[in-house]
Amino acid sequence: MRKITNEELGRPTPEEFSRRAKMPVCVVLDNVRSAQNVGAFFRTGDAFAVARIALCGITATPPSREIHKTALGAEQTVPWEHFDSTVACVEALRAEGWTVLAVEQVEGASMLDDFVPRPGVKYALVFGNEVDGVAQPVVDLCDGALEIPQAGTKHSINVSVSGGVVLWQFFCQIYSKRYLCRTENSKI
């Protein structure tokens, strides 16, 4: 095996990327404390072509050296906006026709591996604070919730890691045939 160079990967320029269709997913960060977690969401959002990221409450916003450490420039390619409160953000998204789902362990949550996004639906996925999760007033406004199945003793995953898990699942179900054709020639 030989590692593939960046040039061989055929990555789009930021300008080309901005013109491409995006996955109908908005990431909502509910008072995420760590700017590095925020940066990781930007980088993951770029990788999976999310429509935008909403940074709420105390969540750090670009420009930020700490965000840039993990985003590696993706904070310049993924559209974002800031809301003073997550409640205001969720209300605005619902008014725009987004289906809002908390990524949280709550009564009645759908397990991520059982969830199938409906065609034509725009999803806003709310990820919570590193200690407190998604705030209850925000959960109360959501249309539903998704839970990541887990087998360990901690029953929690770092918020940016959970973002990668959930966004990968959505990406596979919405865009896998479109963007992952390269895997057909892979040898594992």
C-alpha positions as CSV (number, residue, x, y, z in Angstrom):
1,M,0.0,0.0,0.0
2,R,1.0,3.6,-0.7
3,K,-0.4,6.6,1.0
4,I,-2.4,8.8,-1.3
5,T,-1.1,12.4,-1.6
6,N,-3.4,15.4,-1.0
7,E,-3.2,16.2,-4.7
8,E,-4.4,12.7,-5.7
9,L,-7.4,13.0,-3.4
10,G,-8.9,15.7,-5.7
11,R,-10.2,17.8,-2.8
12,P,-12.3,20.8,-3.9
13,T,-11.0,24.4,-3.3
14,P,-13.0,26.4,-0.8
15,E,-14.7,28.2,-3.6
16,E,-15.7,24.9,-5.3
17,F,-16.9,23.5,-2.0
18,S,-19.1,26.5,-1.3
19,R,-20.9,25.9,-4.6
20,R,-21.5,22.2,-4.0
21,A,-24.7,20.8,-2.6
22,K,-24.7,20.3,1.2
23,M,-26.2,17.7,3.3
24,P,-29.6,19.0,4.7
25,V,-28.2,19.0,8.3
26,C,-27.5,21.9,10.6
27,V,-25.4,21.3,13.7
28,V,-26.5,23.2,16.8
29,L,-24.0,23.4,19.7
30,D,-25.7,24.1,23.0
31,N,-23.2,25.9,25.3
32,V,-20.2,23.8,24.3
33,R,-17.3,24.9,26.6
34,S,-14.3,23.7,24.7
35,A,-13.2,25.7,21.6
36,Q,-11.3,22.7,20.5
37,N,-14.5,20.7,20.4
38,V,-16.1,23.5,18.4
39,G,-13.2,23.3,16.0
40,A,-13.6,19.6,15.7
41,F,-17.3,20.1,14.7
42,F,-16.2,22.5,12.0
43,R,-13.7,20.0,10.6
44,T,-16.3,17.2,10.7
45,G,-18.9,19.5,9.3
46,D,-16.6,20.3,6.4
47,A,-15.9,16.6,5.8
48,F,-19.5,15.6,5.7
49,A,-20.8,18.8,4.0
50,V,-23.2,20.0,6.6
51,A,-25.4,23.0,5.6
52,R,-24.3,25.1,8.6
53,I,-23.4,25.2,12.3
54,A,-25.2,27.2,14.9
55,L,-23.1,28.3,17.9
56,C,-25.2,29.0,20.9
57,G,-24.7,30.7,24.3
58,I,-21.2,30.4,25.6
59,T,-20.0,28.4,22.6
60,A,-16.8,30.0,21.2
61,T,-17.0,31.6,17.7
62,P,-14.4,32.2,15.0
63,P,-12.0,33.8,14.7
64,S,-10.3,31.8,17.5
65,R,-6.9,30.3,17.7
66,E,-8.3,27.4,19.8
67,I,-11.0,26.7,17.2
68,H,-8.5,26.9,14.4
69,K,-6.2,24.3,16.1
70,T,-8.7,21.5,15.4
71,A,-10.7,23.0,12.5
72,L,-7.6,23.6,10.4
73,G,-9.4,26.2,8.3
74,A,-12.8,24.5,8.2
75,E,-14.2,27.4,10.2
76,Q,-13.9,29.3,6.9
77,T,-15.6,26.8,4.7
78,V,-18.7,25.8,6.8
79,P,-21.3,28.6,7.2
80,W,-22.0,29.4,10.9
81,E,-24.0,31.8,13.0
82,H,-24.2,32.7,16.7
83,F,-27.3,32.8,18.8
84,D,-27.4,34.2,22.3
85,S,-29.5,31.2,23.4
86,T,-30.1,27.7,22.1
87,V,-33.8,28.1,22.8
88,A,-33.8,31.1,20.4
89,C,-31.9,29.1,17.8
90,V,-34.2,26.1,18.0
91,E,-37.3,28.3,17.7
92,A,-35.7,30.0,14.6
93,L,-34.8,26.7,13.0
94,R,-38.3,25.2,13.6
95,A,-39.8,28.4,12.0
96,E,-37.6,27.7,8.9
97,G,-38.9,24.2,8.6
98,W,-36.1,22.2,10.2
99,T,-36.9,19.0,12.2
100,V,-34.9,19.5,15.4
101,L,-33.4,16.4,17.2
102,A,-31.5,16.4,20.4
103,V,-28.6,14.1,20.5
104,E,-29.2,13.0,24.1
105,Q,-30.2,10.2,26.4
106,V,-33.8,11.0,27.0
107,E,-37.0,9.1,27.4
108,G,-38.3,8.1,24.0
109,A,-35.1,8.7,22.1
110,S,-34.5,6.7,18.9
111,M,-31.4,4.7,18.8
112,L,-29.1,6.1,16.1
113,D,-28.6,2.8,14.4
114,D,-32.4,2.4,14.0
115,F,-33.0,5.9,12.7
116,V,-33.5,6.5,9.0
117,P,-33.6,10.2,7.8
118,R,-36.7,10.9,5.7
119,P,-36.0,12.2,2.2
120,G,-36.6,15.9,1.7
121,V,-36.4,16.6,5.5
122,K,-33.9,19.2,6.9
123,Y,-32.5,18.0,10.2
124,A,-31.0,20.2,12.9
125,L,-29.0,18.1,15.4
126,V,-28.5,19.6,18.9
127,F,-25.3,18.6,20.7
128,G,-24.9,19.6,24.3
129,N,-22.5,20.9,26.9
130,E,-19.7,18.6,27.9
131,V,-20.9,18.3,31.5
132,D,-24.7,18.9,31.4
133,G,-25.6,17.7,27.9
134,V,-28.5,19.3,26.0
135,A,-30.4,21.6,28.4
136,Q,-33.9,20.4,29.4
137,P,-35.6,23.6,28.0
138,V,-34.0,22.9,24.6
139,V,-34.9,19.2,24.8
140,D,-38.5,20.3,25.5
141,L,-38.6,22.2,22.1
142,C,-37.1,19.4,20.0
143,D,-39.2,17.2,17.7
144,G,-37.4,14.1,18.9
145,A,-34.0,12.7,20.1
146,L,-31.3,10.4,19.0
147,E,-29.2,8.3,21.3
148,I,-25.9,6.6,20.3
149,P,-26.0,3.0,21.4
150,Q,-23.1,2.2,23.8
151,A,-21.8,-0.9,25.6
152,G,-19.3,0.6,28.1
153,T,-19.7,1.7,31.7
154,K,-19.5,5.5,31.1
155,H,-22.6,5.9,29.0
156,S,-21.2,9.1,27.4
157,I,-18.9,10.1,24.6
158,N,-17.0,13.3,24.1
159,V,-19.3,15.8,22.4
160,S,-17.2,16.2,19.2
161,V,-16.7,12.5,18.9
162,S,-20.5,12.0,19.2
163,G,-20.8,14.6,16.4
164,G,-18.6,12.5,14.2
165,V,-20.6,9.3,14.9
166,V,-23.9,11.0,14.3
167,L,-22.9,13.0,11.2
168,W,-21.2,9.9,9.7
169,Q,-24.5,8.0,10.1
170,F,-26.4,10.7,8.4
171,F,-23.8,11.0,5.7
172,C,-23.9,7.3,4.9
173,Q,-27.7,7.3,4.7
174,I,-28.1,10.5,2.7
175,Y,-24.9,10.8,0.5
176,S,-23.0,7.5,0.6
177,K,-23.6,6.6,-3.1
178,R,-22.7,10.1,-4.2
179,Y,-19.5,10.7,-2.3
180,L,-18.1,7.3,-1.3
181,C,-17.7,5.7,-4.7
182,R,-14.0,5.5,-4.1
183,T,-14.5,2.7,-1.5
184,E,-15.7,0.3,-4.3
185,N,-12.0,0.0,-5.4
186,S,-10.6,-0.2,-1.8
187,K,-9.1,-3.4,-0.6
188,I,-9.6,-4.2,3.1
